[in-house]
């Protein structure tokens, strides 16, 4: 296997600015996987290696130990699932890692899609017994659209697993992605003994007290036979010979999203995770340039820019807080700064930017490109907002999708109507659900991707706001944002006539944008034919372009 070392900088290069140097230390990545692939367990092992926690296995811990887990909501703890993105910052090997642990369940895919707009790389976790699963494929396609480099971790090798070569072929064919094994497993299930590192020719074996590492001269080293159970040395050599047909690692191909290095291990037992983290430290890209509507923004620019990709309400129930998650794209964010909210032109104070470890937090004195910081938010900031030192530009790519399920909200106690409205507004800010307020003044409608989102909404309404709600079906199956294809008074008049044509089927979303409900896709197509001056959009980006259909 070719050397995986990154090229050394040239001797004649000018010294880096402080902004460029700090950006170069950042690695901002998401973990994507199908539910139950072991994503949250892997997250905690990475945090353990980074010194952010002192105990692994907190997913199954009780009492005080359970606080360390990235799944901190009550419904997450009760059901053992991730339903919101958690942000965690830690340091390892002289680098700063911003880890975003995303929901695995497809019902929360919109939160994951928004999160992927804020990262520079992704770790794809695959269950060794199941291979590529439906949600893994969907999330991979989102990464591909954004050219996000992917490192693959094949998990649960200590259980019964499929043949490694079969898994490699499936990844290659199903995802149309070149693969190169960075490590190679020695057995699986009860016979899983460790991995051979193809880069540095080391044998890393599972032992009761942890990993044992032996440096070898190569796969032909005779010591392998004495270190491994009888016959496994020859099996290892045969496997290494077979995988030589796969391409060697090429840094450019990886960073362009065409090739993925494969690591094998067991997150539950903490084996193989260090190899993965070392690989991320060495190969994952630091923050790169980002496209805004006005121009390309480079990370080493001195002026600050960033965008909000997530809002989280009530991480601290004692203070009923609302935090906007800002991805810093360029410049240096200082504690006490005042930034321009481009959408409104307002000046936003950033008195105490926050770094996160799941629910825990600490005030950041400064932040640099690639960092994800929290900003206290009282309803001013929205998902998709751009913040700058004063420049007029907007970052694109933070999407909202037309929901697949539409339900009316029923309130058991009418005296709590005002509280319900406030709670729905906050949770819509956060992106838990989409909220639509019909123009005829009837009860609000919520839109979600899947049923589990409704369960989360009801659970959080009760746990965080003390409001008990139920849901009633609607006759609508489809929702679209409505926009004029042209600008000017005439175009606006056409839009207003359409909205008045059937007020019971029209509403405004959380950003006061008009939407229309349809009982069938046939009804939507008919509206498109009858109102050719209007667009009916299934995708809406903050300050971006929608997608018709």
N, C-alpha and C positions, 0 to 999 in steps of 0.2 A: 504493500500500500504506500502511495506517495506520501511524502511528509505533509503533515497538516499544519505546520507552522505558518503563521501569517507573515507576510513580507516585512522586513525591517524598514523603518523609515530611512529615506535618503540622507546622506551626511550634509547636503547643502540646503536642506529645507529650513525655512525660517522658524523660530520658536513659536509654539502655539500660543494664542491668546488664552487668558484664563477661562473664558467662556468655552472655547474650543476644547481645552484640556479637560474641563469638567464634563462637557458633553461626551467626550471620548471615554469617560469612565462609566457612563450609564448604559445599562442593559434593561430595556423595558419590554416585558414579554407577558403573554397570556398563556394559560393552560387550557386546552380544549380537549373534549372527550365525550363519548357517549356516557349516559348515566351508568354508574357502578364499575367504570373502568379503573377506578382508584385515583381519581384526580385530586380529591381533597387530601387523601393520605400522602400522595406525592408532594403536595404543597407543604404539608407539615414537615416532611423529611427535608425538604429544601430549606425551610426556615430553621430547622435544627442545625443543619450544616452552616447556615449563615449566622448562627448565634442568637437568632431572634427569640427562640424558645429553649427551654431546658429539658423538655420531655417530649418524646415522640409518642405516637399512638393516642393523641388526645381526642381523636375522632370518637373513640370508644371510652374516653375517660369519664369520671364522675366528679361531681362537686366542683371544687376549686380548679381542678385540672382541666375541666371542660372549657374554661374561659379561654384557653389558648387556641381553640380551634377557629378556623376561618369562617365556619358556619355559625353565626352568632344569633340569628333570629330564632324565636321560639318554634316557629313552624319548621325551620331547618333542623333544629335539634330533635323535635318530636318525630319527624319523618326520615331523618338521616339523608337529606338531599340539600343541594345548594340551589337557592332560588334568587340570589342576587350576587353581583360581582363584588368580591372583596379585594381591597388593595393593600398590599404589604410591601414595605421597604426594608431591605437589609443589605449588609456589606459582606463581600466575600472576595478574597484574592485581590484586594485593592480596588475592587469595582463596586458600584452601587447598583443593586438590582431592584427594580420596581416590578413586582409580581402581581398580576391580576388573575385571580382565580374565578373563572366564569361559571355560570350555571350550566350543567350538562343537559338538563331536561329540555326537550324541544319546545315546551310551552313557554320557556323564558328566553327563546332565541333572540328576541329583539334586544334584550339587555346585552347579550353576548355580541351581537353584530355591532352595537355601539362601542363596546369595549374594544373590539378589534380595530376600530378606527384610531385608537390611541396607542397601539403597541408597534414595536419594530420587529418582533419575532414571535413565534408561538411554539409551544411544546405540545405535540399531539400524543395523547396517551391511548394505547391500544391494549385491550385485554388479550393475553396470549392464547386464550382458549376460544375467543369469539372473533378476533380479527376486526376488519373494518365493519362498523355498524352504521345504521342510518344517520344518526346525528353527527357522527364523526365525519361522514362524507359531506353533509350539508355545511358544517363549519369549515371543512377544508376548502370547499368551493368559495366561501367568503374570503378566506385567506388568499386563495388564488386570484380572485378579482383584485385584491389589493397588493399582489406580489409580495406577500409576507413570507419570509423564510421560515421553514418548519424543521424542528428537530423532533424525531420520533422516539418515544420511550415505550418499548413493548413490556408491559407489566405482568405481574403474577406468574413469572416463570417457575416459582416454587410450587405451583399447582399443576394439575394436568393441563397440558398445552398442546397446541398444534405444532407441526414441524416448523422450525424457523425458516427454512427455505420456502415453505408454502406461504408463510406470512409475508415474506419479502416479495414473492411473486404477486400476492394479492394486492399489496400496497402499490406495487409498480403498475399493475394492470388496471385496478379499480380507480386509482387516482391519477393515472397517467403521469407518474412522478418517478424520476430516477432515484434509486436507493443505493446506499453504500453502507455496509455494516461497520460501525466504529468499534463495536465489541461483538464477540461471538459467544453464545451460551455453551456451557458444559452441562449437558443433560437438561431435564425439566422435571417438574413434579418433585417426588421424593428424592429423585436422583440429581436434582439441580445442585451442582457443586460450585458454580461460580461462572466467571466469564474470562475470556482471553481478549486483552486489549490489542487490537491490530495496529494501533498507532505506535505505541511504545513497547510492544512485545512483552507485556507483563501478564502474569497469571494472577487473577484476583479471586480468591476462594472464600466461600462462606465458612465461618468458624463460630463457635459458641460465643466468643467474646467480641466478635465483629469480623471485619475483613482481614485477610492475610494477603499480602502482595509480594510476589516474587518476580524479579526482573530476569528475563530469559534472553538467550541469543536469537530466538525465533521459534517457530512451531516445531522445528526438528530437534530442539534441545532435549537431550535424553532425560533430564531431570523431571520432565512432565510425567513420565510413566511412574516415577516413584511418588509423585505428589498427588496423583489422581487415582481413584479406584480402578481396579483391573479392567483394562480394555478401553477406558474412556480417553486415554491419550491418543490412541489411534483414531477414535471417533472424532476427537477434536481436530486432529490434523486433516482428516478427510473433509470435515466441514469447512475449514479454512481454505483448503484447496478448491472446494466447490464455489465458494463465494468470490474467488478471484475473478470470476467472469463479470462481476458487477463493476461499474465504473469506480475509479479512484475518487477520493474526495477532492472537489475543486471549490475553493472559497467563493469565486464569482458565481458559479452555477448555483450554489447554495443560497447566496444572498439575493439572487434573482428569482428564487422560488422554484427552481427547476429540479433540485436535488435535495434529498433529506438524509442526514446521517442517522443510523439506527443504533439505539442503545437497548440492551436487554437487562432486566433486573426484577426486583421485588420491592415495591414501595413499602409494603407492610413490614418487611424485615429490614428495610433501609439499605438493601443491597443494590448496587448499580446506580444509586442516586448521585453519589459523588462524581462518577464518570460523567453523568449527564450535566451536572452543574459546571464541571471543568470545561466541558464542551461548549456550554453557553458562554462562559467567561471568555473563551478563546475565539469562538467563531461568530457568535451572535452580533449583529451590527449595532453600533452606537447610533444615536439619533441621526436621521438623514433629513434632506430637504423635504418640505411639504408644500403642496399646491394650495394656494389661496386664490380667491377670485381675481385679485389685482396682479399677483405675481407669485414667483416661487420664493419661499422663505427658507433661508439656510440656518442651521442650528447655531453656527458660530457668530451670528449677528449680535451686536451689542444691545439692540433694542428688543424689549420683551414682547413676545406674542404667545398666545396659547388658546385653547378652546375647551369648553365644558362638554364632557361626553357622558356625564352621569350626575344625577342628584340623588342624595340619600337623606331620607327624613328619619328622625327619631333613633339615630344610633345611640344617643344618650337620652333615655326616657325621662331623666330628672330635669332636663333642660329643654325638651321638645325641640331639639335642634334640627336644622336643615343644612346640609353640607353639599356644596357643588364641587365635583372632582374636576380639576383643571389639569390638562396635559400641557406642560410647558414645551413650546416648540423652538423658541430662540430666546437669547438673552438671559439675564439674571433676575430672578424674582426675590426682592428683599422684603423682609418683615416690615410692615408699615407703609408699603407702597400704595399708590392710588392708580388704578388702571381704568382705561376707557372701555366701557361696554359698547361695542360698535353698533349693535342692533338698536340701542336707544340713545346713544350718545352720552349716557350718564357716566359719572365718575364713581368707581367702585372701590371702597377702602379694603385693603387686604392687611388688616392689623395683626392677624395671628394665623398665617398659613400653616396647615397641619400636614404632618407625615403620619401614615397609618400603619398599624399592625392589626389588620382586621378591625375589631371594635375599639382597640386601644389607639391612643393618639398622642402626639407630642408636637409642640410648636416648632416650626422650622424657621431658623433665622434667615435662611436663603434656600433657593431651589434653582436648578439649572435645566437646560434642555434634556428632555427624556423623563424628568421627574413628574410624578403625579402628586398634586397637593390638594388639600381640602380648603375651601373658602367658606366661611360662615355666610349663610344665605337666608334672607328673610323674604323669599318670594320674588326677588329681583332677577336673579340669574335663571336661565332656562337651558335645557339641553341643546347643544349646538351653538351657544353664544361664543363669540370670539372676544378675547380681552387683549388689549395692546397698550403700549406706552403712549398712544395717541394716534397711531396710523389707522387709516380707513381701509381695512381689509377683512375678509371673512374666509375662514377655512370651511371647506366642503367635506361632505362624506359622513355626517352623522344622521342616519336615516330613521324615518318612521314609516312603518308598513301598514297598509290597510288591514284591520283586524279580521279574523275569520269567524269570531263569535261575537254577537251583539246581544246584550241583556239590559233590561231596565232594572234600576236599583229600587228595591222596596225597603222602606224604613219602618221598623216595628213601632217606634215611638216618634210621632210627629213633632214632639217638643224638641227633638234633636236635629231638626232640619238644618239649622244654621251650622251646627257642629259637623253634620254630614257634608255640607258643601265645602267647608274648610278642609276637612280630611280628604275629600276627593281631589280638591285642588292640590294639596300637598303631594298626594300619591301620584297624581298625574304629572306634576313637576318631576317627580322621581322616575317616571316611566314605568311604574308598576302596571298600570292600565292606561288606556286612552279614555278620556271622558268627553262626551258629546252632550250639548245642551240643546234640545229641540227648540226650534223657533216658535212652536205653538205653546211653549211654556209648560209642557208635560214633564214627567219625571226624567232625570238624567239617564243617559244610556252609556254603558261602559263597553269598550271593545277590547278583546283579548285574542291572543293567538291560540291558547288552549285552555281547557277546563281548569287545570291546576292553578292558573293565574287567578281565577275567580275564588278558589279556595284560599289562596294567599291573601287576596284582597279582603275577604270576609274575616280571616284570622287576624290580620293586622288592624282592621278597623276596630275589632273588639279589644285586642291586646293593647293597642297604642292610643286609641281614642275613646274607648268605652261605648262604641256605637255598634249595635247589632243590626246587620242588614241581611236581606235575602235577595234573590234574583228572579225576575220573571222573563220568560221568553218573549221575543219580538217576532214579528212576521218578516223581518228583514234578514237577508242572507249575505248582502254585499253592501259595502260602504266605499265611497270615493270622495276625495277632495275635489272641489270644483274651482276652476280658475279660468279667467278669460285668456284667450290666445293672443289678444291684442291689448294695448293699453289705451287709455283715454276715456272720456265721458261716455261715448257710445258703447264701448265694450263693457263699462261698468253698468250701464243701463240694462244691457242684455242679461248680465249676471243677476241683477236684482229682479228682473222679470222671472227668470228661472226659479229663484228662491221663493218668490211669491206664488208660483204656480201650484205648489203643493206643500204648504208650511209644515204639515204633519210629517213629511218625509225629509225635511231639511233641518240642519242643526249647525252649531258652531263648535269647533274643537277647543281645546284648552288654550290655544293661541288666537282664538277668535277668527279662525279661518273657516270658510263655509264648506260644509260637507253635505252629501246626499246619500240617502239610504234607498236600496232597491230590494224588492222581494225575490228577484232572480237576476241572473246574468243577462237574460234576454231583455229585461227592463233597462239594464244599464246600456246595452247596445242600442236600444231604441232611443234613449235619451241622447246618446252621442249623435244619432242620425237627425233627431229633431232640433238639436241645439249645436250646430257645427261650429259656432264661434267659441264654444266652451271646451275645456279639457277636463276629463274625469280621470283623476290620478290615483294610482294604487301605491305610489311611493312618494314620500315628501321628505326633502332634506331641508334642514334649517338654512335659509338663505341660498338654497340650491335649486336644482331642477327636478321636477317630478317625472314619473314614468306613467304614460297613459296605458289604460287597459285594466 
